[in-house]
Amino acid sequence: MAISKVEKIWMNGKWVAWDDAKIHVLSHVAHYASSVFEGIRCYGAKSGAAIFRLDEHLDRLMASAKVYRMELPFTREQIRGACLEAVAVNDLKDCYLRPLIYRGYENLGVNPFGSPVEVAVAAFPWGKYLGDDAVNKGVAVKVSSWWRIAPNTLPAMAKASANYMNSQLMKMEALVDGYSEAIALDVHGFVSEGSGQNVFAVVRGELLTPPKSSSILGGITRDSVMTLARDLGIPVREEVLPRELLYLADELFYAGTAVEVTPITSVDRIPVGSSQPGRITKTIQAAFFGIVRGEQPDRHGWLTPVPQPAASRTR
């Protein structure tokens, strides 16, 4: 998806013009993928712009940095403030935020110590990740030939850029083969996740999703879907899922910040259920979008309003 430019990006405590937000070509991150990040959505709710589950995303960002021994030059609260102001200073409503912690320019070599840890926060407009029709009509996916990372190779619980080289292989293979997305298996042959999304299956009225032990990222939207399902009286369970369940499930859908809640209508060209978004998928979709768009009460406190006075302080 093409990125739409905005006015400013927060880099290491300063607001810089979009076109000036640059790093040195010999920065450690450019050679060894030494960065962690978050993808966060902000919604233009009725009461104004509000960021979805900002604090949970920041908690995971801090955890990812800890796993990779990154000592931050900014506090969590400073980064939180930068996220809020990135929306306000660029006069955004519906948008996507990308806080990034990375190792910059000083030393080269696998050893990351000695390279400065730097932080950037960008916010910009971003549409529907899999296309405008995907959320309503669903997508066709394939089981990837690329497995997800093993638990003793790279930490799946950390949202690290290095993990997404695996995701790129999955995504490119799916697109070249005529699909919108992929689903990967873990090293034991069980269902893991998509290239950047968690997977849910509906079987006889019950909602199932792979556990964290299946090399998945513990998604914030995943947790939201499970909470909403319980609110709606839908049984939900984390369970190791065999590949063939993808073909036999009554419904399948992706959940993630980028895809939000997107139905899956076929896997390997085998129809899922009736080949149409299912009843439970649409019920969870309605509950999710109702909250983020401000059409239903934010009963779980998931929305952080963007204080408009922040814009005047940073201009």
NORHU-V370683 format. One record per pair of residues at least 12 apart in sequence whose ideal C-beta (glycine too) atoms are under 7 Angstrom apart, sorted by the first residue. I is the first residue (numbers start at 0). J is the second residue. If there is no record, write none. Layout:
i->(I & I)
j->(J & J)
This chain:
i->(0 & 0 & 0 & 2 & 3 & 3 & 4 & 5 & 5 & 5 & 5 & 5 & 6 & 6 & 7 & 7 & 8 & 8 & 8 & 9 & 9 & 9 & 9 & 10 & 11 & 11 & 12 & 14 & 14 & 20 & 22 & 22 & 23 & 25 & 25 & 26 & 26 & 27 & 27 & 27 & 27 & 27 & 28 & 28 & 28 & 30 & 31 & 32 & 32 & 32 & 33 & 33 & 33 & 34 & 34 & 34 & 34 & 34 & 35 & 35 & 35 & 35 & 35 & 35 & 35 & 35 & 36 & 36 & 36 & 36 & 36 & 37 & 37 & 37 & 37 & 37 & 38 & 38 & 38 & 38 & 39 & 39 & 39 & 39 & 39 & 39 & 40 & 40 & 41 & 41 & 41 & 41 & 41 & 41 & 42 & 42 & 42 & 43 & 43 & 44 & 44 & 44 & 45 & 46 & 46 & 47 & 47 & 48 & 48 & 48 & 48 & 49 & 49 & 49 & 49 & 50 & 50 & 50 & 50 & 50 & 51 & 51 & 51 & 52 & 52 & 52 & 53 & 53 & 53 & 55 & 56 & 57 & 57 & 57 & 59 & 60 & 60 & 61 & 63 & 63 & 63 & 64 & 66 & 66 & 67 & 67 & 69 & 69 & 70 & 71 & 71 & 71 & 72 & 72 & 73 & 78 & 78 & 78 & 81 & 82 & 82 & 82 & 83 & 83 & 83 & 84 & 84 & 85 & 85 & 85 & 86 & 86 & 87 & 87 & 87 & 87 & 87 & 88 & 88 & 88 & 89 & 90 & 91 & 91 & 93 & 94 & 94 & 94 & 94 & 95 & 95 & 96 & 96 & 97 & 98 & 99 & 100 & 100 & 101 & 102 & 102 & 103 & 103 & 128 & 128 & 129 & 129 & 129 & 129 & 133 & 133 & 134 & 134 & 137 & 137 & 137 & 137 & 138 & 138 & 138 & 138 & 138 & 139 & 139 & 139 & 139 & 140 & 140 & 140 & 140 & 140 & 140 & 140 & 140 & 141 & 141 & 141 & 141 & 141 & 141 & 142 & 142 & 142 & 142 & 142 & 142 & 143 & 143 & 143 & 143 & 143 & 143 & 144 & 145 & 145 & 145 & 145 & 145 & 146 & 146 & 146 & 146 & 147 & 147 & 147 & 147 & 147 & 147 & 147 & 148 & 148 & 148 & 149 & 150 & 155 & 155 & 155 & 156 & 156 & 156 & 158 & 166 & 166 & 169 & 169 & 169 & 170 & 180 & 180 & 181 & 181 & 182 & 182 & 182 & 184 & 185 & 185 & 188 & 189 & 189 & 189 & 189 & 189 & 190 & 190 & 190 & 190 & 190 & 190 & 191 & 191 & 191 & 191 & 192 & 192 & 192 & 193 & 195 & 195 & 196 & 196 & 196 & 196 & 197 & 197 & 197 & 197 & 197 & 197 & 198 & 198 & 199 & 199 & 199 & 199 & 200 & 200 & 200 & 200 & 201 & 201 & 201 & 201 & 201 & 201 & 202 & 202 & 203 & 205 & 205 & 206 & 206 & 206 & 206 & 206 & 207 & 207 & 207 & 208 & 208 & 209 & 209 & 210 & 210 & 210 & 213 & 218 & 218 & 219 & 220 & 220 & 220 & 220 & 221 & 223 & 223 & 224 & 224 & 224 & 226 & 227 & 227 & 227 & 228 & 231 & 231 & 233 & 245 & 246 & 246 & 248 & 249 & 249 & 250 & 250 & 250 & 250 & 250 & 251 & 251 & 251 & 252 & 259 & 260 & 260 & 260 & 262 & 262)
j->(125 & 126 & 128 & 123 & 123 & 124 & 17 & 17 & 89 & 91 & 122 & 123 & 88 & 89 & 88 & 89 & 20 & 119 & 121 & 81 & 85 & 119 & 120 & 119 & 117 & 118 & 73 & 88 & 313 & 119 & 103 & 104 & 104 & 104 & 107 & 103 & 104 & 102 & 103 & 106 & 111 & 114 & 101 & 102 & 103 & 107 & 109 & 160 & 161 & 164 & 101 & 102 & 111 & 99 & 100 & 101 & 102 & 160 & 60 & 63 & 64 & 67 & 100 & 157 & 158 & 159 & 97 & 98 & 99 & 158 & 160 & 56 & 59 & 60 & 98 & 158 & 95 & 97 & 256 & 257 & 51 & 53 & 56 & 82 & 96 & 256 & 95 & 256 & 86 & 91 & 93 & 94 & 96 & 305 & 93 & 291 & 292 & 92 & 93 & 292 & 293 & 302 & 293 & 293 & 304 & 304 & 305 & 86 & 91 & 92 & 305 & 302 & 303 & 304 & 305 & 82 & 86 & 96 & 303 & 305 & 291 & 301 & 302 & 219 & 223 & 301 & 79 & 82 & 303 & 219 & 219 & 75 & 78 & 79 & 158 & 98 & 100 & 75 & 157 & 158 & 159 & 100 & 154 & 157 & 157 & 159 & 100 & 116 & 116 & 100 & 116 & 118 & 116 & 118 & 118 & 98 & 118 & 120 & 120 & 96 & 98 & 120 & 305 & 306 & 309 & 309 & 313 & 120 & 121 & 122 & 122 & 305 & 305 & 306 & 307 & 309 & 310 & 310 & 313 & 314 & 122 & 310 & 122 & 124 & 124 & 122 & 123 & 124 & 125 & 123 & 125 & 120 & 122 & 121 & 120 & 119 & 116 & 118 & 117 & 114 & 116 & 115 & 117 & 257 & 258 & 179 & 180 & 258 & 261 & 179 & 261 & 259 & 261 & 262 & 263 & 264 & 276 & 179 & 180 & 261 & 263 & 264 & 178 & 179 & 264 & 265 & 173 & 178 & 179 & 180 & 181 & 182 & 263 & 266 & 173 & 176 & 178 & 181 & 266 & 267 & 182 & 184 & 242 & 245 & 266 & 267 & 169 & 172 & 173 & 181 & 182 & 183 & 172 & 165 & 168 & 169 & 172 & 183 & 183 & 184 & 185 & 186 & 165 & 183 & 184 & 185 & 191 & 192 & 214 & 162 & 165 & 214 & 186 & 214 & 214 & 215 & 216 & 211 & 216 & 217 & 216 & 194 & 195 & 181 & 183 & 194 & 194 & 193 & 194 & 193 & 194 & 198 & 245 & 266 & 242 & 213 & 214 & 242 & 209 & 213 & 239 & 240 & 241 & 209 & 213 & 240 & 242 & 244 & 245 & 209 & 213 & 214 & 215 & 209 & 215 & 216 & 253 & 255 & 257 & 253 & 254 & 255 & 258 & 215 & 218 & 221 & 253 & 254 & 255 & 251 & 253 & 224 & 251 & 252 & 254 & 240 & 244 & 248 & 251 & 248 & 249 & 250 & 277 & 279 & 280 & 248 & 249 & 249 & 234 & 236 & 228 & 233 & 234 & 235 & 279 & 236 & 238 & 240 & 221 & 237 & 239 & 240 & 237 & 238 & 239 & 239 & 254 & 255 & 256 & 254 & 255 & 256 & 259 & 254 & 287 & 301 & 254 & 260 & 283 & 299 & 283 & 286 & 287 & 283 & 282 & 286 & 279 & 266 & 266 & 269 & 271 & 272 & 277 & 271 & 272 & 277 & 279 & 280 & 263 & 266 & 271 & 280 & 287 & 283 & 284 & 287 & 276 & 280)
